[in-house]
Structure formats: structure tokens, C-alpha cells
Amino acid sequence: MGDSSALPKPRCDFFSDTDPAALEVFIDLQRKMEPWQKMAMVFGSIRMTGALTEALIRQEHPEASDREIFLRVAARHLSRDLMIKAYGWDPEAHA
């Protein structure tokens, strides 16, 4: 392991509570990963985020059908105008 002061300064504060030695290990592991492994991690994170969003919406709207859940999830990612145009569903009317 090299000098942790040689690491680039992050543009955000995500790692401010991380021990510099642990951060160096993490970055080293990331550098050693194959591109396909990095992409698999990204897609896994996307799936997990989607599942958590869906679970939250199901908790907030336990009476909602699967279709409504789908629409509410989509409305978190698309503009109101696009939701109406693409799905004929106005998120503001179902708030």
C-alpha cells in the first residue's frame, strides 16, 4: 500500500468517516476489478435501488395494484408531462 496522501481528493464528502487505510484498500480493490465486474456492481446497485423504491411505495400505498406501483416508481424517474404522454397517468392526480 502506498501513501494515502497520494490519493486524489474526492469531490464529495462520501468518505469523510472512512479510515484512510480502509479507503486505500477499497480504491485498490476497485482498480483491480475487471470492467465487467464493475458493471455488474453498478447494475446490482440499480436493481437494489429499484427494489427499495418499490418496497417503499408498497408500504406507502398498500392498496395499490401492481400497475399502480409500476406507475408510481416510474413517476420518480420521469417528468409529469412524460408520465402523462407515455402512460396516460398523472402523478399529481394520484398524490
Stockholm file with secondary structure:
# STOCKHOLM 1.0

chainA/1-95         MGDSSALPKPRCDFFSDTDPAALEVFIDLQRKMEPWQKMAMVFGSIRMTGALTEALIRQEHPEASDREIFLRVAARHLSRDLMIKAYGWDPEAHA
#=GR chainA/1-95 SS CCCGGGSCCCSSSTTTTSCHHHHHHHHHHHHHSCHHHHHHHHHHHHHHHHHHHHHHHHHHCTTCCHHHHHHHHHHTTSCHHHHHHHHSCCGGGGC
#=GC SS_cons        CCCGGGSCCCSSSTTTTSCHHHHHHHHHHHHHSCHHHHHHHHHHHHHHHHHHHHHHHHHHCTTCCHHHHHHHHHHTTSCHHHHHHHHSCCGGGGC
//
